[in-house]
Amino acid sequence: MNKKQLIVLWIGIGLIVLMGLFPPFITDSKIKMSFGYEPAKYVRGYAFFFSDEIPERSRRYNETDVDYREDAFVPAHIDITRLLIQWVLVTVITISLVITLKDKKKD
């Protein structure tokens, strides 16, 4: 492994670690529909994993976009799907770059 490949590999590892430390958060809520309440998921942004603060809700509160839970505190949780997609994309790009930067003189 040459120096460029090693640099790209460490950058990829660093990005994956940073994405794990600052994961995407989501909250489950309900939207008022004409026939009742429909479950919905709202993106709440990114936050430090070990922080006590919950990211702000990214949607505006209006008549059709209100959280109808009885309590005011709506817990957020990590959006595993988005996090895994991000990790897979960074891994594929990192591996592709490492293969592309392969030293052709050694072959």
N, CA, C and O of each residue as an XYZ file, in Angstrom:
428
protein
N       0.849     -1.173      0.000
C       0.000      0.000      0.000
C       0.895      1.236      0.000
O       1.761      1.395      0.860
N       0.668      2.107     -0.982
C       1.499      3.309     -1.057
C       0.929      4.423     -0.169
O      -0.111      4.266      0.471
N       1.645      5.548     -0.155
C       1.301      6.636      0.763
C      -0.065      7.244      0.448
O      -0.819      7.560      1.368
N      -0.399      7.414     -0.834
C      -1.693      7.990     -1.213
C      -2.841      7.084     -0.777
O      -3.858      7.558     -0.270
N      -2.672      5.796     -0.975
C      -3.708      4.854     -0.566
C      -3.923      4.899      0.949
O      -5.055      4.857      1.430
N      -2.834      4.982      1.678
C      -2.914      5.027      3.134
C      -3.626      6.289      3.618
O      -4.418      6.237      4.558
N      -3.340      7.427      2.970
C      -3.990      8.685      3.320
C      -5.489      8.594      3.060
O      -6.293      8.988      3.905
N      -5.870      8.070      1.881
C      -7.285      7.930      1.536
C      -7.979      6.986      2.511
O      -9.108      7.247      2.926
N      -7.325      5.904      2.876
C      -7.895      4.942      3.814
C      -8.156      5.587      5.177
O      -9.224      5.396      5.758
N      -7.193      6.341      5.684
C      -7.369      6.992      6.982
C      -8.422      8.095      6.945
O      -9.135      8.300      7.927
N      -8.528      8.804      5.824
C      -9.585      9.806      5.682
C     -10.954      9.129      5.705
O     -11.879      9.618      6.352
N     -11.085      7.999      4.997
C     -12.337      7.243      5.006
C     -12.698      6.744      6.393
O     -13.853      6.834      6.809
N     -11.711      6.217      7.111
C     -11.952      5.752      8.485
C     -12.363      6.923      9.373
O     -13.272      6.794     10.194
N     -11.701      8.055      9.213
C     -12.046      9.246     10.002
C     -13.465      9.732      9.726
O     -14.177     10.130     10.649
N     -13.879      9.702      8.460
C     -15.238     10.117      8.118
C     -16.278      9.181      8.724
O     -17.314      9.635      9.208
N     -16.009      7.883      8.700
C     -16.938      6.918      9.279
C     -17.056      7.128     10.793
O     -18.150      7.053     11.352
N     -15.931      7.388     11.443
C     -15.957      7.647     12.886
C     -16.736      8.931     13.187
O     -17.541      8.961     14.118
N     -16.504      9.985     12.411
C     -17.230     11.243     12.617
C     -18.725     11.073     12.393
O     -19.531     11.656     13.118
N     -19.106     10.275     11.390
C     -20.523     10.035     11.163
C     -21.137      9.247     12.314
O     -22.314      9.425     12.627
N     -20.358      8.384     12.942
C     -20.848      7.658     14.111
C     -20.964      8.545     15.337
O     -21.844      8.337     16.173
N     -20.086      9.532     15.452
C     -20.140     10.459     16.585
C     -21.227     11.516     16.431
O     -21.737     12.028     17.428
N     -21.588     11.848     15.191
C     -22.623     12.831     14.897
C     -23.682     12.201     13.989
O     -23.792     12.569     12.819
N     -24.461     11.253     14.521
C     -25.428     10.537     13.689
C     -26.683     11.366     13.398
O     -26.967     12.347     14.085
N     -27.428     10.951     12.365
C     -28.712     11.610     12.088
C     -29.775     11.138     13.079
O     -29.850      9.953     13.402
N     -30.590     12.071     13.554
C     -31.662     11.736     14.481
C     -33.014     11.885     13.799
O     -33.177     12.665     12.860
N     -33.970     11.125     14.290
C     -35.329     11.133     13.752
C     -36.289     10.984     14.915
O     -35.927     10.440     15.957
N     -37.509     11.464     14.744
C     -38.529     11.280     15.767
C     -39.798     10.753     15.132
O     -40.113     11.086     13.989
N     -40.515      9.946     15.857
C     -41.798      9.433     15.392
C     -42.894     10.347     15.912
O     -42.915     10.682     17.097
N     -43.790     10.746     15.048
C     -44.885     11.623     15.430
C     -46.148     11.184     14.709
O     -46.173     10.153     14.038
N     -47.183     11.976     14.857
C     -48.436     11.697     14.167
C     -48.920     12.957     13.476
O     -48.801     14.057     14.017
N     -49.470     12.794     12.274
C     -50.008     13.909     11.508
C     -51.528     13.789     11.497
O     -52.071     12.702     11.296
N     -52.203     14.901     11.711
C     -53.669     14.892     11.689
C     -54.135     14.805     10.239
O     -53.793     15.650      9.412
N     -54.915     13.778      9.947
C     -55.489     13.607      8.616
C     -57.007     13.706      8.743
O     -57.538     13.729      9.853
N     -57.692     13.763      7.627
C     -59.151     13.870      7.672
C     -59.795     12.634      8.295
O     -60.888     12.723      8.856
N     -59.132     11.488      8.203
C     -59.694     10.247      8.730
C     -59.056      9.808     10.037
O     -59.361      8.722     10.528
N     -58.196     10.605     10.602
C     -57.554     10.246     11.868
C     -56.122     10.744     11.907
O     -55.786     11.761     11.300
N     -55.296     10.025     12.619
C     -53.892     10.400     12.743
C     -53.027      9.407     11.995
O     -53.216      8.196     12.113
N     -52.092      9.910     11.235
C     -51.192      9.081     10.441
C     -49.794      9.140     11.050
O     -49.290     10.232     11.312
N     -49.151      7.984     11.284
C     -47.784      8.031     11.818
C     -46.821      8.653     10.808
O     -46.957      8.456      9.601
N     -45.863      9.394     11.310
C     -44.883     10.054     10.450
C     -43.539     10.089     11.160
O     -43.461     10.017     12.386
N     -42.492     10.202     10.368
C     -41.149     10.332     10.915
C     -40.614     11.685     10.483
O     -40.748     12.081      9.326
N     -40.004     12.389     11.432
C     -39.447     13.697     11.151
C     -37.951     13.694     11.383
O     -37.467     13.222     12.412
N     -37.237     14.220     10.430
C     -35.792     14.360     10.558
C     -35.523     15.459     11.567
O     -36.096     16.546     11.488
N     -34.646     15.168     12.515
C     -34.356     16.158     13.556
C     -32.931     16.662     13.473
O     -32.483     17.378     14.369
N     -32.212     16.312     12.430
C     -30.873     16.825     12.242
C     -29.801     15.916     12.815
O     -30.058     14.757     13.142
N     -28.612     16.450     12.929
C     -27.455     15.716     13.428
C     -27.044     16.296     14.773
O     -27.151     17.502     14.997
N     -26.579     15.438     15.656
C     -26.122     15.901     16.967
C     -25.034     14.970     17.474
O     -24.915     13.829     17.027
N     -24.247     15.471     18.409
C     -23.199     14.673     19.026
C     -23.835     13.508     19.771
O     -24.798     13.698     20.514
N     -23.310     12.317     19.581
C     -23.892     11.090     20.122
C     -24.052     11.131     21.640
O     -25.069     10.678     22.165
N     -23.068     11.664     22.342
C     -23.085     11.667     23.801
C     -23.713     12.928     24.400
O     -23.639     13.133     25.612
N     -24.321     13.763     23.581
C     -24.935     14.997     24.054
C     -26.318     14.715     24.621
O     -27.005     13.793     24.182
N     -26.721     15.522     25.603
C     -28.062     15.410     26.159
C     -29.083     16.216     25.360
O     -30.289     16.046     25.539
N     -28.609     17.076     24.493
C     -29.508     17.928     23.716
C     -30.073     17.159     22.533
O     -29.355     16.433     21.844
N     -31.354     17.326     22.310
C     -32.010     16.717     21.161
C     -32.028     17.758     20.049
O     -32.320     18.926     20.306
N     -31.723     17.357     18.824
C     -31.750     18.328     17.726
C     -33.138     18.930     17.543
O     -34.152     18.288     17.817
N     -33.161     20.157     17.080
C     -34.432     20.829     16.843
C     -35.195     20.137     15.720
O     -34.609     19.551     14.810
N     -36.474     20.218     15.808
C     -37.307     19.623     14.776
C     -37.182     20.470     13.518
O     -37.231     21.698     13.583
N     -37.022     19.813     12.373
C     -36.730     20.555     11.159
C     -37.973     21.010     10.411
O     -37.868     21.791      9.465
N     -39.149     20.537     10.817
C     -40.373     20.945     10.149
C     -41.100     22.018     10.957
O     -40.968     22.094     12.178
N     -41.843     22.815     10.273
C     -42.578     23.899     10.902
C     -43.875     23.354     11.506
O     -44.537     22.508     10.905
N     -44.224     23.831     12.666
C     -45.489     23.431     13.283
C     -46.623     24.216     12.620
O     -46.626     25.447     12.646
N     -47.558     23.525     12.044
C     -48.754     24.175     11.520
C     -49.939     23.238     11.719
O     -49.825     22.237     12.426
N     -51.042     23.544     11.120
C     -52.254     22.777     11.378
C     -52.126     21.303     10.986
O     -52.669     20.437     11.671
N     -51.427     21.012      9.910
C     -51.301     19.616      9.464
C     -50.027     18.960      9.951
O     -49.825     17.768      9.717
N     -49.175     19.691     10.610
C     -47.876     19.164     11.031
C     -47.679     19.416     12.525
O     -46.821     20.206     12.919
N     -48.453     18.760     13.328
C     -48.380     18.946     14.768
C     -48.165     17.595     15.422
O     -48.714     16.586     14.979
N     -47.379     17.583     16.458
C     -47.167     16.351     17.199
C     -48.302     16.218     18.207
O     -48.451     17.050     19.102
N     -49.088     15.178     18.055
C     -50.277     15.023     18.885
C     -50.066     14.090     20.071
O     -51.034     13.510     20.564
N     -48.858     13.929     20.536
C     -48.643     13.136     21.737
C     -49.087     13.936     22.942
O     -49.114     15.167     22.921
N     -49.434     13.212     23.993
C     -49.927     13.896     25.185
C     -48.827     14.671     25.890
O     -49.064     15.766     26.401
N     -47.633     14.111     25.919
C     -46.548     14.815     26.599
C     -45.799     15.704     25.606
O     -45.777     15.431     24.406
N     -45.202     16.745     26.111
C     -44.518     17.704     25.248
C     -43.165     17.192     24.787
O     -42.653     17.636     23.759
N     -42.579     16.261     25.534
C     -41.253     15.756     25.187
C     -41.386     14.610     24.190
O     -41.974     13.573     24.498
N     -40.844     14.802     23.015
C     -40.873     13.762     21.989
C     -39.435     13.288     21.792
O     -38.619     14.020     21.230
N     -39.114     12.087     22.241
C     -37.733     11.634     22.155
C     -37.294     11.362     20.716
O     -38.066     10.877     19.890
N     -36.065     11.681     20.452
C     -35.479     11.396     19.144
C     -34.596     10.169     19.280
O     -34.059      9.883     20.350
N     -34.457      9.451     18.176
C     -33.556      8.308     18.154
C     -32.760      8.333     16.855
O     -33.106      9.047     15.914
N     -31.706      7.557     16.818
C     -30.808      7.555     15.669
C     -31.515      6.930     14.474
O     -32.164      5.891     14.592
N     -31.379      7.575     13.334
C     -31.923      7.052     12.084
C     -30.906      6.066     11.512
O     -30.011      6.440     10.753
N     -31.065      4.802     11.894
C     -30.099      3.765     11.525
C     -29.999      3.610     10.011
O     -28.904      3.406      9.487
N     -31.113      3.702      9.305
C     -31.105      3.521      7.852
C     -30.218      4.549      7.174
O     -29.362      4.196      6.362
N     -30.419      5.825      7.504
C     -29.581      6.864      6.893
C     -28.125      6.727      7.282
O     -27.235      6.944      6.460
N     -27.873      6.366      8.541
C     -26.494      6.214      8.994
C     -25.797      5.076      8.243
O     -24.649      5.223      7.824
N     -26.484      3.949      8.072
C     -25.891      2.824      7.347
C     -25.653      3.159      5.875
O     -24.641      2.760      5.300
N     -26.588      3.894      5.268
C     -26.396      4.319      3.869
C     -25.173      5.220      3.759
O     -24.385      5.075      2.824
N     -25.004      6.141      4.692
C     -23.838      7.023      4.674
C     -22.553      6.213      4.822
O     -21.584      6.437      4.097
N     -22.552      5.264      5.771
C     -21.363      4.440      5.974
C     -21.029      3.619      4.732
O     -19.861      3.510      4.358
N     -22.043      3.040      4.091
C     -21.800      2.225      2.892
C     -21.234      3.092      1.776
O     -20.290      2.687      1.098
N     -21.800      4.285      1.575
C     -21.290      5.163      0.518
C     -19.844      5.569      0.754
O     -19.036      5.543     -0.175
N     -19.509      5.939      1.975
C     -18.125      6.323      2.276
C     -17.194      5.127      2.105
O     -16.081      5.277      1.602
N     -17.638      3.940      2.519
C     -16.809      2.739      2.365
C     -16.571      2.421      0.896
O     -15.443      2.121      0.506
N     -17.616      2.484      0.077
C     -17.469      2.198     -1.353
C     -16.546      3.215     -2.019
O     -15.680      2.843     -2.810
N     -16.728      4.488     -1.704
C     -15.865      5.526     -2.298
C     -14.423      5.347     -1.842
O     -13.503      5.476     -2.649
N     -14.211      5.051     -0.563
C     -12.850      4.857     -0.044
C     -12.174      3.663     -0.711
O     -11.027      3.764     -1.146
N     -12.875      2.538     -0.792
C     -12.290      1.348     -1.432
C     -12.014      1.616     -2.898
O     -10.979      1.195     -3.417
N     -12.926      2.314     -3.582
C     -12.713      2.647     -4.997
C     -11.472      3.513     -5.187
O     -10.680      3.290     -6.103
N     -11.312      4.500     -4.315
C     -10.130      5.360     -4.421
C      -8.846      4.604     -4.100
O      -7.824      4.818     -4.752
N      -8.888      3.725     -3.107
C      -7.701      2.932     -2.771
C      -7.313      2.049     -3.948
O      -6.128      1.927     -4.261
N      -8.285      1.433     -4.602
C      -8.000      0.584     -5.772
C      -7.505      1.429     -6.937
O      -6.585      1.025     -7.648
N      -8.104      2.594     -7.138
C      -7.703      3.480     -8.233
C      -6.271      3.988     -8.044
O      -5.529      4.130     -9.016
N      -5.890      4.256     -6.814
C      -4.556      4.790     -6.540
C      -3.493      3.698     -6.412
O      -2.375      3.964     -5.970
N      -3.838      2.490     -6.794
C      -2.900      1.379     -6.741
C      -1.679      1.665     -7.618
O      -1.803      2.148     -8.743
N      -0.522      1.361     -7.090
C       0.727      1.609     -7.801
C       0.854      0.624     -8.965
O       0.968     -0.581     -8.741
N       0.837      1.122    -10.200
C       0.858      0.260    -11.376
C       2.252     -0.280    -11.679
O       2.379     -1.248    -12.429
N       3.279      0.306    -11.128
C       4.657     -0.136    -11.373
C       4.938     -1.492    -10.732
O       5.767     -2.251    -11.233
N       4.266     -1.800     -9.641
C       4.505     -3.056     -8.945
C       3.874     -4.249     -9.660
O       4.281     -5.390     -9.435
N       2.867     -3.992    -10.533
C       2.215     -5.071    -11.241
C       3.117     -5.491    -12.349
O       2.783     -6.404    -13.104
